[in-house]
Amino acid sequence: MLFFLYNTHEMKKFSHTTIFETALDELAEIQEAITLLISKSENNPDYFEIRAEQKQSIGIKQTRDMINWLQLKPYQSENKLAIIKEAEKLTIEAQNSLLKTLEEPPANSYIFLITKNHRSLLQTIISRARLIRLGSQATEADGVEAEIEILQAPIHEQIKWIEEKTKIKNPIERKNALHVFLSEVHGQVLEQEDRSKKLANLKLIETTLEGLKRNINQKLLLENLLFNFQK
């Protein structure tokens, strides 16, 4: 059960954007949340759903259509609800297009992002949402710490890790994974006490992000980051 969804009074505590991390077949709790926001999802003009087309990715056109729809006033229900299924398939551009709406959501509008792994989303998305883990996802150990440990690993382990990361077949998933990793590295760097190391590492992250944007060889970018990272 969703501990914060019980009655109309509790709805005031409901975040305008919620990330549900789930294996996607455990939707009973999500359906409960839906029915508390709108009367029913089927044929309701105040319900909007998008997912990957032909199991590829969710692009900026789909998110822009959703954003435009959210600007309209509710027609049948008190609220409007948009759901993005398989949110891990959102392209970087699609995620960035959501930021302003997540920061300043239209009145009576709610967005659910359903994903197998919330770390596949940009940190800027995660920071603007409430995260709820359902089912097995709620008890799984967070793998981010293990991922970050590669910064301290020997060079031969770093090389192996880089090979694995750059061999992800889907270019969108690969780029998303690298952005998520860089976001986590950024968070760790901000906690460094040594100012000179912090500045040098922030510059490394900035260089890597710029390289990804310009489609520079990802293997070379990661090698530059890991081999020059100041611990």
Number of C-alpha atoms within 10 A of each C-alpha: 11 12 6 12 18 13 9 10 9 11 14 11 10 15 16 22 24 19 25 26 23 22 17 15 7 13 15 10 14 18 13 14 19 19 11 16 24 18 15 15 16 8 8 15 14 25 24 18 14 17 21 17 11 7 9 12 19 25 19 18 12 17 21 14 12 19 19 10 17 25 14 13 16 19 11 13 17 13 19 26 25 21 21 23 20 21 26 26 24 27 20 18 13 18 20 16 17 18 14 10 19 19 15 10 18 16 14 15 22 22 23 23 21 25 22 18 17 22 21 22 23 22 17 15 18 16 11 18 19 15 16 15 20 20 15 11 16 12 9 9 8 11 9 13 10 9 13 15 11 16 19 13 13 10 14 9 13 19 18 10 16 19 13 10 17 17 12 13 9 11 11 17 18 16 21 21 20 20 21 18 19 21 18 17 19 17 12 12 22 13 9 14 9 11 11 11 15 20 15 15 23 17 13 21 22 14 15 23 18 13 15 16 10 9 11 13 11 18 15 12 20 23 16 15 19 19 13 13 18 17 11
